[in-house]
Amino acid sequence: MPSISVDLLGSLQEYQDHIRNICVLAHVDHGKTTLSDQIISSNGIISPAMAGKLRFLDFLQDEQEREITMKSSSIALLYQRLLHKDTGSDEKESFLINLIDSPGHVDFSSEVSTAVRITDGALVLVDAVEGVCIQTHAVLKQAYQEKVKPCLVLNKIDRLIGELHMTPLEAYQHLKKVIEQVNVITGTLTSEEILFKETSETLNLNSDELEDLSNLGTEYYFSPQKGNVAFTTAFDGWGFTIQQFIDICNKKTGIKKAILEKTLWGEYYYHPKEKKIYTSPRGNLTPMFVTFILSSIWEIYKSVTSDWVDRDRLDKIINALQLQVNQRDYTNNDHKLVLKSVLQSWLPLSEAILSMVVNHLPDPIEGQTRRMEKIFKMTKSPTVTNDLEAKQLELLKNTEKCNKSSDCEIVAYVAKVISYAHKNIASSIVHRPVPPRRVQPSAVPKNRQTTDLTTATTPNTAPTVTPTVTPTVTPTVTPTVTPTTTTQTTSPIPLSVRPNTINTQQANQKDDDFIAVVRVFSGTLKKGSKVYILGPRFDPMNPTHDVVEFEITQLFILMGNSLEPIDRVPAGNICGIGGGIGNYILKSASISSSLSCPPLVNMAFVSSPIVKVAVEPESLLDMPKLLHGLKMLNQSDPLVEVYIQETGEHVIVASGELHLERCINDLRDNFAKIPVHVSAPIVPFRETILAQIVNNSSPPTSTLLVDGTKSPPGQSQDETNNGVIRYKTPNKKVEVKVRAVPLPQNITNLIESHAQTLRDLFLGGKKENKELSDNKTSKKEAETSEREDFKEKLQEELEKAGDEWKGQLNNIWSFGPKHIGPNILLNHIPGFNNSPHWKHALMRGFQKNAKNKTSNENKEDKDDEGTHEEDNDEEKDEQDDEQEFDKQSTEQLLKDEEKFKKIFDLDNSIVSGFQLATIAGPICEEPMMGVCLIIEDIEFAESVQMSDSYGPLSGQMISACKEACRIAFQTKPQRLMEAMYSCEVQVSSVALGKMYSVLSSRRAQILREGIKEGTSIFQIQARLPVAESFGFSEQIMIKTSGAASTQLLFDNNWETITQDPFYIPTTEEELEENGVNIASLGNNIATQYMNQIRKRKGLFVEEKLVEHADKQRTISKNK
C-alpha cells in the first residue's frame, strides 16, 4: 500500500511555518483513536476501510483487547492543500503534521501530560450526546496550563439521529448547548488566572499584560464562526466545519462569503423568497446552520436505514451535490457501507480536521512564543552573574523564536522514555557502544556500563522539496501493526537513583530498546552532536551535579509502532533519540548543548498514585531479572512509583486498578519476562484523632494493641483528664510530658498542599553543611519567597482556627512524618523558645557543630541561618523570628540554663521520636494525619548523664518521645481515615436503579446527580472509598448490561471513618445488635480494616484462632 516518503517528511522538518504539532484529547470512548485512524488513512498508511477498526496507534496487546488507549503514540503525517484554490491552479503546499493520540482513561492521565508538553495545539473531542465529562474538563485544564491552543471537535453526530432521533433543529439546539458547556470551562480557567494575577501582590500587571490575558481568553473561546469547531462522525469517516459550506451557500444564494462566515452559525434565518437574512425567526424558518447543513445530512441518513436504501432519493442527492461515489461501495449490500461512501465523498473527515489544524492551530514559532515563558524559568538569585544571566536570556530568546540555526545552542525536552522492539526500528543493527561521560567523572558509579541502540548504516538524505511544491508520493513498505509491541508503564524507584546500572551483557540480551520522545525547542539535533542531559536538580550556578554529557548517535521520526532513522532534527519538531539515552534518564529530562541552560519546568499531573502491590519472582533465582524489570517499568511510565519497603518488599504504586494491571502485565511480559507473584492490592489508610467526646473513654484494648505497651506508672489523674501524659526514659532520669489535640482541617489541607515547599526546605537544611559551594546562599535566597508565602498562609489559617491556635506559628518544632507531613510538633516548654521549623531545618546541621562550644569560639558566616532566639517579647519576636538567624541569639542560647542546654542537645532525638510516631500510629501503624502533638515539658534528674548503662541518652529520648506521642494519641478518640476516589458515572435511565445498588453496596457517597438535557443519560458524581473500588468498573458494567461507564480519580482526598475501631458493645441493646465478640462486628468497617491491616503487618489482633474446640470435624459431614 502506498505511503508518504519518510525523506519527504524529513525535508518538511526544515520549514517551521509548515509544521503543526498536535495532540488529540478527550474523555474515554469519545473517539480519539478512531479520529486518528481516519487522519492516518489519508496518508495511505492504512486502508480507509480499516480506519476506526484497526486502531493503528493502539499497538499494544492490552490496548487492542480492551479497545482503549493506554499509551500516547506519535506519528508524522503529510497534509497537502491547493495553494491557489480560487484560481483553479493544481499547485499544492505541504504541511508536516506530528499527531499524538493520548489516552482518555483517568488512570493514564500522565500520558496526556506528556502529550501536551511537546505539542503546540490540541484537538479536544466531545461526544455530541454525552457532552462534557470529567476527563473533558481535566484535559482542557491541562491544555490551558501548558498554553496549548485547542480546537473543538464534536464527534458522534450520528448518535443524535440514530439513538436520540432528533430533528435537525433539535440537534442544532443540543450542539449549541454542548459548545456553551465547553466555553464555560475555558472561561472559568481564564477568569481564575486573570483574577489571580490581578490580586497577586508579587505581580504588578500592566495594561499590555492584562490585554494578553484577555486575548488568551478569546483564543480559548470556541465558535463555529471562528472556524475552531468541527462536527464529525469519526467512525463513518465524515466531518465538516462551516467554512466548507461557504462556497456552496454562496453559489446557491448569492450571499457574500464574508456574511455567510458570520451567519452560518447562530440565530440567523434565511428567507429564500426575500433573499434576506433575519436575526429572529419568521414563520417556519430555521437557523441557516439547520437549513443549509444539517437538513442535507439528515436527508442522507433518512435515505439509508438498516433495512433498506432509497436509491432514487440518494441518487438525487448525489447528483445535486455533484459527488463522485465509489461504485463498488455504493452498490454494496451493506447499507452502512453505502451511507459511509456517500458521506465520505461529500465531507471527508481528514480534510475537515487537517484544514482546521493548519488554519487555526499555531506553528512551532507561534506556539513557543506563547509557551516558553512558562516552560523556561531563568535562575532567580541575587548572586547570579551577569554572564550567566545574559546566556540564559539568549537561550530564552532562541527558544521563543524557535531558532534552528546550526550555531544556536540546543534546548530540548524529553517528555518520556518508551520501549520499542528491535524489529520495529527501521535500521540496520550495528552494536556500537558510545559511553557518555559525566561532567564530574567522580560521580560515575564504577559498575556503570552503557550500551547503544542499533544505528542506521544506510544514509538518509532528505530531498530538497519546498513546502509549496507538490510532493511525490512514493510506495514504501507499510508499517506492520504488531499488537505485541512493548511500551510500558511504571514509577520512580529508589532502588537506584538512576536506572543506568545495567551491564553490557544484560543489555545486549534485551529484545527492546528505550527511545526518548523529545521536543526540540531551539538549535538542531544531529548525529554526532554532544549534548548535556540535565536532571531536575541541575543548577547552572553549580553545573557539576545531576548532569551527563551524551553523544547523539540515533535520531528517529516516530511513526506509531515503528521508527524511521533520520540524520538531523531542527527546532520545532518531535523526534526520538536512541543510542542508550534511556540509561541516563529517569522518566523525563532536559537536553541542552549549554550548561547555562536551566532544567525546563517539570510536567504537572492530574492524578496521584494510590494503589500499590508487592511483587516477587516465583523463583528467587530470577530476582536480578525482577529488579531489572522494575527499573525498566519505572522509566517507561511518568506516574508509577517503584520502591522497596522497610520490610524488603518491592512495591509498585499505580493510580488505579487498570493502571496497576497494565504495569503488572508489562513487568511479566515485556520487562522482567518472568512469572511473578503479586500480592493483594494494598490501600493506604491514615490515623487521626477527634476532639474529646463526653462519656466516650477509650476501651482498655486500645493501649494493649500497641504491641503490649501500657501507660507508664506515676501518671496523675489530673494530667490524664487534660490529655497530658508523662513518659520516662528507660534510665528514669528524663521525663517527657506530651499532649495530643486534633489539627484543624484548614491547617491540615494547607500543609498537604505545600509538601514540596517543606521538602525543599528540609532537604536544603540537611545539605547546608555538606555543600560548601559558593552558591549555597543564593539557593536559600531563591527559596525565601516561597517559604515566606507559606508562612504567611499558615499564619492566616492559624488565626482562623481559633484563639487557642493564635501565636502558635513560632512554637512549631517540626512537621511529620518525614518532616513534610500534615502533623505538627509544638513546643510549649515553659521558658524554652526554640526556632520555628523553617529555620530549625536549616540550623540542624549547624547545631551539631555549635553545641558544647562557647559563643566566642562559634564563628559562622553571616549567610548561615542557625540559632535559637531568647523570646523576651512574644509579639515582637513573632516578627523577628521571620528574619534570618543572627550570631548573637546563638550565643545567648548556649549560655542559658543547663536544662535548656540539654534540650538543645537532644533536639534531634525529640524530633526523631516525633517522626517515628507519626509515620506509624498506634492503631495499625499507618501514618498519622491531622494530629498536633504538644511537648508540655521535659524534666531532667540532677544525676542525668549523656550516656549510662542503658545506652546513650539521645537514643533513650528517641524511644521515649515516640512512645509518649503514641500514648498521647490514644488518650483521644481514635479514628481511621480512608482514601476516596472522585467517581463519575454516566448511565442510561433504564439502568439507573441497578447502578445505585452497586454504589450503595460499596459505601459510595452521592454528591450530585442529574440528567443531561435532551438525552436519557444520567450523570452522577460520587465519592468512592479506594478500598472498595477493586472490581467496581467490571461489576457496574455487568449489573447494568454495559449501560454505565465510570471514571475514578484520586485527588488526594481523605475522609474519616466515623466508626470507632475499638468499639465494644456494653449495653443490652448493643449486645443484642452486635453480639459479644468484637471481631464479629460485621457492620464496623473500621474494625475490619484495622484487623486486616494488622494481620498483614504481623501485629497483634484480638481474635480467637479456635472458637469452638469441641466442634472440630475429622470426617466428612454427610457420612
Secondary structure, DSSP 4 states (H G I P E B T S, - for coil): -----HHHHHHHTT-GGGEEEEEEEESTTSSHHHHHHHHHHTTTSS-TTTTTTS-TT--BHHHHHHTS--S-EEEEEEEEEESSTTTT---EEEEEEEEEE---SGGGHHHHHHHHHT-SEEEEEEETTT-S-HHHHHHHHHHHHTT-EEEEEEE-THHHHHTS---HHHHHHHHHHHHHHHHHHHHHHHHHHHHHHHH-SS----HHHHHHHHHHHHHT---GGGT-EEEEEGGGTEEE-GGGGHHHHHHHH---HHHHHHHSSSS-EEETTTTEEESS--TT--BHHIIIIIHHHHHHHHHB-SS-B-HHHHHHHHHHHT----HHHHT-S-HHHHHHHHHHHHSBHHHHHHHHHHHHSPPHHHHHHHHHHHH------TT--HHHHHHHHHHHHHHHHT---TTSPPEEEEEEEEEEEGGGB-S---------EESSGGGS-TT----------S--PPP---TTSPPP----PPPP--TB---------TTSSSS----HHHHHT-SEEEEEEEEEEESEEETT-EEEEE-TT--TTSTTSSEEEEE---EEEEETTEEEEESEEETT-EEEE-SSGGGG-SS-EEEES-TTPPPPPPPP-SS---EEEEEEESSGGGHHHHHHHHHHHHHH-SS-EEEE-TTS-EEEEESSHHHHHHHHHHIIIIIS-S-EEEPPPB--EEEEE-SPPTT-PPPTHHHHTTTT--PPTT--HHHHHTTEEEEE-TTSSEEEEEEEEEPPHHHHHHHHHTHHHHHHHHHHHHTTTT---TTHHHHHHHHHHHHHHHHHHHHHHHHHH-GGGTT-GGGEEEEESTTTSSEEEEE--TT--PPPHHHHHHHHHHHHHHTTS-TTT----TT--------SSHHHHHHHTTS---HHHHHHHHTS-HHHHHHHHTHHHHHHHHHHHHHS-TTTSPPB-SEEEEEEEEEE-TT--SEETTEEHHHHHHHHHHHHHHHHHHTS-EEEEEEEEEEEEEEEGGGHHHHHHHHHHTT-EEEEEEEPTTSSEEEEEEEEEGGG-TTHHHHHHHHTTT-EEEEEEEEEEEEE--S-TT----SHHHHHHH-S-GGG-TT-HHHHHHHHHHHHHT------S-S-GGG---S-S--
